[in-house]
Structures are given as C-alpha cells and as structure tokens.
Amino acid sequence: MKNYLVILFQLIVWSGYTLVEWLSVNDRFVFKVFMFLVFSYLAIYIGKMILKSNKRTMLVTVISLLCYGLLQILLETLVPVY
C-alpha cells in the first residue's frame, strides 16, 4: 500500500513539473534539465521518507516516471496542440 501512496505523491510531483515546464516555455534547455533534476530529487525524497528503503524508492520512482512519460506521450498523440 505504501508503494501505491508513493506513486500517487510522485505523480503529483510530475504534474507540478509539467505545469512549471509549461510556464517556462522560453527558458534555455540547461535550466529545464536543472528543473527536472530538482523535481526528481523531490520525488525521490518523498519516496525515501515513506518507504525508508533506497532500492524500493528507486524502483517506485522509475515506475512513476515511466507512467508519467507514457501518459504524456498518450496525451500528445490523442490531443494535438495547435
């Protein structure tokens, strides 16, 4: 159950990342990478606080990031931006 809770919290973090990335359209690529690293650290920190295991935290973080990425790709293909 803790894994599910961490995935939900991390999906909230990735949604926040999407919002911030959308607001910073004109930023340079270096700043976007730095922003991604900050949000990744936040997601890993949340996972570590709840799960208290490095291995499980990394596994759940990768799973939530893959779910986020697949959802973004799916939304891009279904809802084209004009």
Beta strands, then each sheet from edge to edge (+ up, - down):
end
